[in-house]
Amino acid sequence: MASGTATRVFLARLAGVTVLDPNGDQVGRVRDVVVVLRHGSQPPRVLGMVVEVQPRRRVFVPIGQVSTIDADSVIVRGRINLRRFERRPGETLVITELLDRKVALVEDRTPVTVADVAMDQSRTRDWFVTRVAVRRPGPGFRRRGQLQTVDWDQVTGFAQPEEEQGAANLLAAFDQLRAADLAHVMHELSSKRRAEVAAALDDERLADVLEELPEDDQVEILGKLEGERAADVLEAMAPDDAADLLGELPPDEQERLLALMEPEEASPVRRLLTYNENTAGGMMTTEPVILSPDATVAEALARIRDPELTPALAAQVYVCRPPTETPTGKFLGIAHIQRLLREPPSSLVSGVADSDIDPLGPDCPLAEVTSYLATYNLVAVPIVDDADHLLGAVTVDDVLDHLLPEDWRERPAGEAARGA
């Protein structure tokens, strides 16, 4: 290790830290640390780090290849083996498996929860997990207890299979991850650990993560949530994503969850479930930005500034006669963001709306929707019924989800495990 490297490193703090090569170019980010638990009170040996490189590939970097560790970066020497990381028998992932474990202090058998662990470098230049940051139970309901750091041999219980494990410290380590990246982390967890993390997330965050997970993971997680909680999470999801998820469930389970949802939240989801999955109706969102003809450009720009909107939905405003919630009054046209930015704020959106491009019907197949977007260079297409009422919009990301292979969110199968 370089002389500037810390001799003690708390491992939860490494989550998300940038990994650099000797030239200072970014290689990836640390996602976990691999250790081997040993018999008795011997400190675990650190084998290396799990580093995520693009595109979302997790690779193994031996600890001996790490030259420098500081608060902002990890520097590695030599070429990284880009074969996908596969955990071997006997290996443990510190951040995703040891954090939040319920263990006990050897001294008085006090139950404690693992908040972090630290590794130290020995005189032989090997790294071992030597210290454990633990939190004692709080004095009252929901109160956090005292945090203390003890030697590894002062804690017992790591060898026993975890029965019930929280996820607060794991989520704190990954707090800055985007929903898609946290979904990738959860996909790599065991089914039990995935359910524990889902239980610890709030409804909005879990909804965002579910939208990014493979369908099998979505169904598994939703099935382990208590009914009312499952309904709350479905309400927090975009209606099209909620409909896609419910479409994977048996009809009786669909109806049970829809009945638990608020009627105004369940209504658009029920409508979407009536369409075939690979049609415009089955892909559309029912929540595009809709304004009446007498709305101003200033109002339109204010609406599309909403940070909750995806870039595709924020790219254009749909002008319709009232009511302005789907299904709306008559669809009149689209006001594109480029045009809105060029017009005086007091102008009416009806005066800048493009009415030359015909909308599509909900039964249009995927191929027709794809051709439409490509032909007119659009990122979203309005979907209307026979009476020209706006039903929703299909965005380019919805189309990509249906064009890509079903398992595109998952790692490719058949890749070799890392070498020795």
N, C-alpha and C positions, 0 to 999 in steps of 0.2 A: 504494500500500500504506500501511496505517496505520503510525504511527511505531513501534509495538510489535512489528511483524513482523520476524522474523529475516531477515537479508540472505543467509544461506546455509542451505539446507534439504537434509538427506539424505533422499532420496525413499522408500527402503524403510521409513523410520520413519513415513511418512504412512499406510501401509496400515492400514485400520480406524479411522483418526482420525475423530472426529465432525465433521460439517459443520453449521454453524449459520447461520441467517439473521440480519440485523441486530438482531432482537428477542431473540435468544438461543434461539429454538426450533430443535429438531433437524430438519434437512432429510434427512440420510442419512449415509453413511460413505464415506470415500475408499477406492477399490479399486485405482486405478492412476493413472499420470501419462502423458500423451500428449506425445511429442516428435517432432521431425523431424530425422533424421540428415542432416548436410550434407557437402559435398565436402571432401576433404583433412582437415586437422586443425581445421577450424572447429567450435566447440562446438555441439551440437544446440540448437535453439530449443524452448522449452517452449510447447506450445499450450494445455494445460489439464489438467483432472483428470477421471477417470472416477469418478462418484459413484453409489453404489447407494442408491436410494430405494425405499420400499415400494410394491408388493410385489415385491421382487427385480428391480427395473428399473434398468438401468444407463444413466445419462444423462451428457452431456458438459457440463462447466462451463468456459468459457474462462478462462485464467489472469488475464485482465484483469478478470474479475468477482470474483476473490478479493481481499478487502480485508485479511485478517489471517491469518497462519499462526503457530501456536505449538505447543508440545509436546502439547497436549491437544485442540486444535480448529482447524478452518479456518472462517473467517467469510466468507460471500459476500454481495455486494450485489445488489439487484434480484431479479427473478423468474428462476427456473431453467427452462430449456427442458426439458420432460419427454419429448420424443421420444427414443426408444431410441438409445443410442450405437451407431454403426456406424463402424468404423475405415476411414479413407480410404487410398488407395494412398500409400505413402511415409511413413505414420505408424508409429511404434514405441511399444509399451507398455513402460515402463521396468521395472516390477516383474516382470511375467510373462515378458518377453523378454530384457532386458539382464542381470538378476541371474543369476549362475552361468555367464555366457558365458566361454569360454576365449579370452583375448586375449594380447598380449605387450607388454612394456615396450619402448619405442623405443630406449632407451639401450643395452641389451645383449641384446635379444630374449628375455629371460627369460619363459617362459610363466607366466601368472597367471590367477586366476579373479576375476571381478567380484563383490564382496560388497555394494556399494552405489554409488550415484552421488549427487552433490550439485548443486543448482542455485543460482545466484547471480543477483541482480537488477542489471542494468546501469544506467548513468546515464539511459538512455532509458526506464527502468522496465520493460523487457522482461526475461524470465527465460531463462537459458541454462544447460545442463549443463556445468559447468566443471571439476569434480573427480570422480575415480573412486577408490573404495576397493577395493583389490585384495589378494588373498592369494597369496603365493608358495607353491610346492610345499613340503610338509613334509619334514623330513629322513628320515623313515622311514614304513613302511606305516601308513596310517590316521592319521598325525600331522598336525595342522593347522600350516600354515606361518605366517610372519610377515604381519601385516596392515599395509598402508601406504596412504597417500592421495597421489595424484599428480594433476597437471594433466591435463585431457582430451587435450591434444596430446602427452602423454608415453606414450600407450597406442595401440596399433594392432591392427587385426583386427576392429573392429566392422562393417566393410563386407562382410566375407566371410560367406557363409551358415554358420550354426552347424552343425557335424556331430554332435557329441556334447556335450550340455549337462547338467549336474547340476541339482539343484533344492533344495539345502540352504538357500540364502539366500532363495529364494522362499518355502519352507515356513516359515522363521523369521519372515518378514514376516507370514504369515497364521496364525501358531501358535495364536492365540486363537479362530479361527473354529470355529463348530460344524460338524459333519460335513455338514449340509445346505448350509451356506454355502460350505464348501470345495468341495463337489460342484458348486455353481453356478459357482465360479471355474474349476474344471477343465473344465466343459462349454464355457466360452468359449475355451479354449485350442485351439491346433492339435493335430491327432492326434499329431504327434511330441512336442510339449511335454507333452501329457496323459500319454503313456507314460513320459516322463522323471519327471514328478511322481509317478506311480504307483509307479515303481521306487524312489523315495526314501522313500516312506511305509512305516511298519512294518505288519505284517499286520493288526493290530487296527484301526488307523486307516484303512487302505485298505478293509477290510471295511465299516466304518461309512460311508465315503464312497460305496462302490459301491452300497450299499443306497439311496442318495439320488439316484443318477444315472439318466438315461433308459436304457432297455434297450439301445439301440444303442451308447451309450458303455460300458456294462457289458461287453457282448460284445467290443467292440474292445479294451478294456483287458485283460480276462481272456485274450484270444487272444494278447496280446503278452508275457504272463508265462510264464516257464519252468514246465514241468509241475508240479514239486514245489511251487514258490511258489504257483501257481494253486490247488493243492489245499489248501495251508495257509491261504490267504485264504478259500476256500470254507468251511473248518472254522471260521474265526473269524466268519463270517456267521451270522445267525439261520437255522435250517434252512429256514423257509418262503421267506426271501429267496434262499438258495442254490438252492433248488428252482426258484424263478421264473427265476433266471439260467440254470441248466442247461437249463431247459425251452426256452430260446431257441437251444440248440445242437443240431447234428445228433446222432442217437442214438449213433453211434460215439464222438464227442467227449465226450458225456455219460458214457458208460461208462468211457472212458479216465481222466477226471478223478475219477470216483467210485472207481475202483480205486486211485488214488493217495491217496485220503483214508483216514484211520484208520477201520476198520470201524464202531466205535461212533459216529463222527461221520457216516459215510455212510448208516447204516441209516435214521435218520428222514428224510433227504433222499430216499432211494429210495422210502420209503412215500408221501411227499408227491407224488412224480412220477407215482404211479399214479392220481391223481385229476384230474378235469377242472379246468382253471384257474379257471372261474367257478362252482365249487361250494364248499361249506363246507370240504371236504377239501383243495381246492386253495388255499384262502386261509389255512388255520389255521396257527398256530404249534404246534409239538410241545413247547414248553418253558414252559407256564404254571406258576404256583406251586401245587404239589400237596402236601398233607399228609394223614397218616393220621388216623382219627377220634380217636385218643388224644393227638394233639398239642394243646398248650395255645395259648391266645390270645397269650401272650407269644412263643411260637415263631413263630406266624403273623406277628405284627407285626415280628419280627426279620427274617423272610424278605422281607417286602415293603419293608423299608428299603433293600434292595440298590439302589445307584445305577444299576446296569446295566439294571434293569427299566424298561420304558416305563410312563408313567402308567396306560395301559389295563390292562397286565398286573399292575400293583401295586394295582389297585382291588379285586381280589377273589382269594380263595384257593379252590382246588378241593379238596374233601374226598373221598378215595377210599380204599377198602380197599387194603392193600399188594398188589402193588408200587406204588410211587408215582412211577414213571417211565413215560411213555407208551410203548405202550398199557398202562394201569394195570389194577388190579383194579376192582371195581364202583364206579361213580360214585355218590356219596351226596348231594352238594349243593354250594352255593356259600356261602362266608362273606365277606360284603361288608365293606369296610374301615370303613364308618361303624358297623356293628354291632360289629366287633372293638374299635374305640376306646371303645365304651361298656361293654364287659364287663370283669370282673376278669381280670387277667393269668393267673390259675391256672385259669380256666374252660377246658373242652375245646371245640375247634372244632366237634366233632360236635353240641354243644348249641346252637350259634349258626348253624349252616349252614341256608340256605334250600333246602328240598327240594321246594317247591311248583311251581317253574318247570321244565318239561320241557326237557331238552337237545335238540339237533338231531343229525341223522345226517350223515355226510360227503358224501352225494349231494344235499343240499339246495341249490337254486340260489341265486344271489346275491340275487334279489328277496326270497326267503323269509327269508334271513339278515338283510337290511336291515329288513324288517318286524318281525322278532323283536326286534331291538335297539330299534327305535322304540317298539314296543308295551310292552315291559317297562322302558324307560328304563335300559338297560344299556350298558356300554362294552365288553363282551365276552360271548361265548356259548360254553358248553361243547359239544364235538362228541364223540359217543359212537358205538360200533358197535352191532350188533344185540344183543349181550350186555351192553350198558351199560358197556363198558370205555371209559374216557376216552382219546380219541385226541389231543385238543389243544383249542385255543380259537381262535375268530376274534375279533379285536379291531376296534374301530370304525375304527382307522386302516387296517387291512387292507381293510375294506369301502370306505373312501373311495378308496383306491388303485385299486380296480376300478370305482368309479362315475365317477371323473373321466376325461376324455379321455386317451388313451394318451400324448399329448405334453404333459401338463399341467406336467411339470417343465421343459419347454423354453420358450423365449421365443415369444410369438405370432408367426406368420408374417405378412408383408404390411405390417409397420409401416414408416413412412418413415424414412429416414436423417435425422440431425440437419441442421438448416439451416446456412447459412454464418454 
